[in-house]
Amino acid sequence: MPKLKDQPKKPKARPSVPDKRTMAERADRYTLYGLSVQEPANEAEFFTETFKKLNGRAPRLLREDFCGTHAVCCEWVKLHADNVAYGVDLDPEPLAWGEDHLQSKLTDAQRKRITLAEADVRTDNAEAPGSFSDGADVLAAQNFSFFLFKTRDELRHYFETARANLADGGIMVMDMMGGSECYIEDHTDTRTIEVEDKPLAQELGYKKFKYLWEQARFNPITADALFHIHFKFKDGSRLNQAFTYDWRFWTLPETCELLREAGFRGVEVYWETEDDDGDGTGEFEPATEGAADPSWIAYIVAQR
Ligand SMILES: C[S@@+](CC[C@H](N)C(=O)[O-])C[C@H]1O[C@@H](n2cnc3c(N)ncnc32)[C@H](O)[C@@H]1O
């Protein structure tokens, strides 16, 4: 019999090492972004209702351009068992994040109805990976993403491709922002984000953080605009320039004109309605006149 000292030693339990990283170092920028700026369930519902009003039937095929984490695709397939979503983005990182963090919360049947293409948005449905050859009922380009096209020719070309990727009666929907405040340089808008019971909240482990939208530069001659998103945490740490956008600040009339030049018809601005006290309702209706709010959000809906 081996002596006691020859017996294999039990591995010592490792003392748990306290995580000395700051909250910023531990943060996941896509989770923070999703909690701060995305309302994908509302978007999917708005697209559905708008399409129904224009076409008298429910839309089934969504193409989400510049989809990033494809949050809207994930909400779209939840709305109906026949809803199909196609997400297009150049960057594999947010696509993979969305698969791990958003698609993972869907059923297998819902996941099967999502196709992702790591591709340029100026790619025809038929040529893109995943052979999504049918025209889309709704083509969404959210969070001002097309602002990265800086010339009229580039933007018109994108709109022409988008139009070709729609079925007859299909609609392209994009959000727009503007107002006098957007042209102020070196200006940072800070919001406290209370995560409450939002679906991504459990990934955080804390209840609030600060979202900072910095307007770093605006060039009135070219309308080039540089924006950054930063996040701040209760331990005083800061995730600097989590996202940066080098955009041309397109206006509503310029964008509507280019959509018409690209062949779209029925191009309409959807403006937020107001209640009796003049506060925004969160509902958007077609309009031809809007109040000169210093900071507004609107949608453009363009029919193929
Ligand atoms: C402002 S983010 C928007 C993400 C998402 N739509 C949202 O609402 O949060 C812009 C996205 O567009 C992608 N992108 C930029 N240029 C692109 C292009 N030419 N084709 C496809 N995706 C592009 C980037 O990788 C990024 O994920």
The ligand as a Gaussian input file, in Angstrom:
#p B3LYP/6-31G(d) Opt

LIG

0 1
 C      -25.184000      52.357000     -38.096000
 S      -24.917000      50.607000     -38.193000
 C      -26.596000      50.150000     -38.180000
 C      -26.903000      48.760000     -37.702000
 C      -28.398000      48.433000     -37.612000
 N      -29.098000      48.658000     -38.847000
 C      -29.087000      49.205000     -36.531000
 O      -30.168000      49.699000     -36.750000
 O      -28.595000      49.317000     -35.446000
 C      -24.382000      50.431000     -39.863000
 C      -24.071000      49.026000     -40.329000
 O      -23.879000      49.066000     -41.753000
 C      -22.838000      48.156000     -42.115000
 N      -22.340000      48.595000     -43.445000
 C      -21.638000      49.689000     -43.751000
 N      -21.458000      49.792000     -45.087000
 C      -22.103000      48.733000     -45.652000
 C      -22.309000      48.284000     -46.990000
 N      -21.838000      48.973000     -48.037000
 N      -22.989000      47.139000     -47.180000
 C      -23.459000      46.434000     -46.129000
 N      -23.338000      46.825000     -44.834000
 C      -22.649000      47.960000     -44.602000
 C      -21.845000      48.250000     -40.979000
 O      -21.070000      47.077000     -40.917000
 C      -22.800000      48.406000     -39.779000
 O      -23.112000      47.167000     -39.195000

